Amino acid sequence: MPTAGISRLFVVLLFDGVDLLDVTGPPEVFALLRRESGDATGCQVALAAETMDPVTTSAGVRVLPDITFEEAATRSIDTLMVPGSVAVDDQRCVQALADPGVVRWVKTLAGRSRRIASVCVGAHVLAAAGLLDGRRATTHWSTAQQLAADHPAVKVDADPIFIRDGHVWTGAGITACLDLSLALVAEDFGEAVALRVARQLVMYLKRPGGQSQFSVPLEPVSTSRRMDELRHHITQHLADQLTVADLAQQAHVSDRQLTRIFKTELGMTPAAYIESARVEAARNRLESTDDTLERVASACGFNTIDTLIRAFRRRLDTTPTEYRSRFRHFGH
């Protein structure tokens, strides 16, 4: 942990079309850090752009830079934060952008930085600058395939909300910029300070990077009314056995056809979806109740605590007990 009192310069890049929250989220975390820890932290946040002219973000909001890229290149930077931008075509397909001029400055500024972090699709800028080669990295799930295709040397993992590989951090989108910033705070100032900052942000959960970007309710809604009804049935009957035969009967199809429907519309087997739904329900109970593990397992359709633990390890790479200790709601 760096010694208290040493000034830390956090530089957040600005460029036309940048995602607004990517730019404003991290400074808000660092501002609350100063309030929670006192002036001794010596943190300073600077928004850096090509010129001192206002920069128009993707939201249409104009932001004034604090310094230019050229000036930033003369400074000793503690943390360089690189946000991203996207283009969306008529078919609503998202394409991450990496402006060559910004990429060149990132290469320069990275050499002046103790730590580098991308926010959301900013990972594409880091990758274009060669800073992710041979590293494990994440980005917003909608552009993960593009990142992997454009930069084969990058080990893309679209699931975590943020990843640290050495001195390089990458974060998912979009509000995960807050989780990433809190993780940086925790690394420098400890978990207790990070939790105080999280509470001021009314973030009831300070999530570790290994937590998935996805939860079952956020998965794309299927185009089939039959599948929607099946998903609703599963959610309402998690404590039941829920075999393929039972679900096939519910949907009035054969076992084989049911499996084909799940594969086509959700990209997984019925068993995998049911386990995901049960883990999601168990997560909610662990976050918000005092139920014992035995009661959680029973209510969510896991026959034993061991089955619950194995499912959590498969889906979340943690245990129910560890999950509860880290994600328990404040004030509960």
ChimeraX attribute file (.defattr): number of C-alpha atoms within 10 A of each C-alpha:
attribute: neighborCount
match mode: 1-to-1
recipient: residues
	/A:1	8
	/A:2	11
	/A:3	10
	/A:4	15
	/A:5	11
	/A:6	11
	/A:7	16
	/A:8	18
	/A:9	19
	/A:10	23
	/A:11	26
	/A:12	25
	/A:13	27
	/A:14	32
	/A:15	25
	/A:16	17
	/A:17	19
	/A:18	24
	/A:19	25
	/A:20	20
	/A:21	19
	/A:22	28
	/A:23	23
	/A:24	15
	/A:25	19
	/A:26	22
	/A:27	20
	/A:28	15
	/A:29	24
	/A:30	21
	/A:31	14
	/A:32	17
	/A:33	23
	/A:34	16
	/A:35	13
	/A:36	15
	/A:37	16
	/A:38	10
	/A:39	12
	/A:40	12
	/A:41	21
	/A:42	14
	/A:43	18
	/A:44	15
	/A:45	17
	/A:46	18
	/A:47	23
	/A:48	21
	/A:49	25
	/A:50	19
	/A:51	16
	/A:52	14
	/A:53	13
	/A:54	15
	/A:55	20
	/A:56	18
	/A:57	19
	/A:58	18
	/A:59	11
	/A:60	13
	/A:61	12
	/A:62	15
	/A:63	18
	/A:64	15
	/A:65	21
	/A:66	19
	/A:67	17
	/A:68	18
	/A:69	23
	/A:70	15
	/A:71	12
	/A:72	23
	/A:73	17
	/A:74	10
	/A:75	13
	/A:76	16
	/A:77	21
	/A:78	18
	/A:79	23
	/A:80	24
	/A:81	26
	/A:82	27
	/A:83	27
	/A:84	29
	/A:85	24
	/A:86	18
	/A:87	12
	/A:88	10
	/A:89	9
	/A:90	6
	/A:91	6
	/A:92	8
	/A:93	11
	/A:94	15
	/A:95	16
	/A:96	21
	/A:97	17
	/A:98	20
	/A:99	14
	/A:100	12
	/A:101	10
	/A:102	21
	/A:103	19
	/A:104	13
	/A:105	18
	/A:106	25
	/A:107	16
	/A:108	16
	/A:109	22
	/A:110	21
	/A:111	13
	/A:112	19
	/A:113	20
	/A:114	14
	/A:115	18
	/A:116	26
	/A:117	27
	/A:118	29
	/A:119	34
	/A:120	31
	/A:121	33
	/A:122	31
	/A:123	30
	/A:124	33
	/A:125	27
	/A:126	26
	/A:127	23
	/A:128	23
	/A:129	20
	/A:130	16
	/A:131	18
	/A:132	23
	/A:133	16
	/A:134	13
	/A:135	18
	/A:136	18
	/A:137	29
	/A:138	33
	/A:139	32
	/A:140	26
	/A:141	20
	/A:142	16
	/A:143	21
	/A:144	22
	/A:145	15
	/A:146	15
	/A:147	28
	/A:148	19
	/A:149	12
	/A:150	13
	/A:151	17
	/A:152	12
	/A:153	15
	/A:154	20
	/A:155	16
	/A:156	21
	/A:157	18
	/A:158	23
	/A:159	21
	/A:160	23
	/A:161	29
	/A:162	33
	/A:163	23
	/A:164	19
	/A:165	12
	/A:166	10
	/A:167	11
	/A:168	21
	/A:169	24
	/A:170	31
	/A:171	31
	/A:172	31
	/A:173	24
	/A:174	18
	/A:175	15
	/A:176	23
	/A:177	27
	/A:178	26
	/A:179	27
	/A:180	31
	/A:181	23
	/A:182	26
	/A:183	23
	/A:184	21
	/A:185	20
	/A:186	17
	/A:187	13
	/A:188	16
	/A:189	18
	/A:190	14
	/A:191	15
	/A:192	11
	/A:193	17
	/A:194	26
	/A:195	20
	/A:196	16
	/A:197	26
	/A:198	22
	/A:199	15
	/A:200	15
	/A:201	13
	/A:202	10
	/A:203	16
	/A:204	16
	/A:205	16
	/A:206	21
	/A:207	21
	/A:208	18
	/A:209	20
	/A:210	14
	/A:211	17
	/A:212	17
	/A:213	18
	/A:214	14
	/A:215	14
	/A:216	15
	/A:217	11
	/A:218	8
	/A:219	9
	/A:220	9
	/A:221	13
	/A:222	14
	/A:223	9
	/A:224	11
	/A:225	10
	/A:226	14
	/A:227	18
	/A:228	13
	/A:229	13
	/A:230	17
	/A:231	21
	/A:232	11
	/A:233	14
	/A:234	19
	/A:235	17
	/A:236	10
	/A:237	15
	/A:238	19
	/A:239	16
	/A:240	13
	/A:241	11
	/A:242	17
	/A:243	13
	/A:244	17
	/A:245	14
	/A:246	12
	/A:247	20
	/A:248	18
	/A:249	13
	/A:250	13
	/A:251	16
	/A:252	12
	/A:253	14
	/A:254	14
	/A:255	16
	/A:256	11
	/A:257	13
	/A:258	21
	/A:259	18
	/A:260	16
	/A:261	18
	/A:262	19
	/A:263	13
	/A:264	12
	/A:265	14
	/A:266	16
	/A:267	12
	/A:268	15
	/A:269	16
	/A:270	22
	/A:271	14
	/A:272	13
	/A:273	17
	/A:274	20
	/A:275	20
	/A:276	18
	/A:277	21
	/A:278	27
	/A:279	25
	/A:280	20
	/A:281	20
	/A:282	23
	/A:283	20
	/A:284	15
	/A:285	21
	/A:286	22
	/A:287	20
	/A:288	14
	/A:289	13
	/A:290	13
	/A:291	13
	/A:292	13
	/A:293	19
	/A:294	14
	/A:295	15
	/A:296	24
	/A:297	25
	/A:298	18
	/A:299	19
	/A:300	23
	/A:301	23
	/A:302	24
	/A:303	14
	/A:304	14
	/A:305	17
	/A:306	13
	/A:307	13
	/A:308	24
	/A:309	19
	/A:310	15
	/A:311	20
	/A:312	22
	/A:313	13
	/A:314	12
	/A:315	16
	/A:316	17
	/A:317	15
	/A:318	16
	/A:319	16
	/A:320	23
	/A:321	12
	/A:322	9
	/A:323	19
	/A:324	18
	/A:325	11
	/A:326	13
	/A:327	18
	/A:328	20
	/A:329	17
	/A:330	14
	/A:331	5
	/A:332	8
